[in-house]
Amino acid sequence: MLNITLDEREIKKLYLDEVRKRVEEIEEQALLIDTKELCRMLSLSRPTVEKLFIYNQNFPSMRVGKKWLFNRKEVEKYINRWSIDVKKKGGNVECDY
């Protein structure tokens, strides 16, 4: 005889983990992101993102009304180049507020 026991909490945890993964995949497919998503993508606060990137003329951004929008792929390319540059200069970024 076969006896199967299910732990409902573990099943719920596995389910929610998979849902979160799928939501992240869908978000990553978005062509344009806003400032909030940019901050989350970079793991930086909004003041830091504004100081380092948004007001930088070379950063790939566009203003639509009062909202800043960013092309995800262009941002990824820019950040890759920027991080290489930062590493070449010693790896420190000064962020005075």
JOVEN-V652212 format. One record per run of one state. SS is the DSSP state (h for helix, s for strand, l for the rest). FROM is the first residue (numbers start at 1). LEN is the number of residues. Records with the same first field share a line. If there is no record, write none. Layout:
SS=FROM-LEN + FROM-LEN
//
This chain:
l=1-7 + 29-3 + 43-3 + 55-7 + 65-2 + 89-9
h=8-21 + 35-8 + 46-9 + 72-17
s=32-3 + 62-3 + 67-5
//
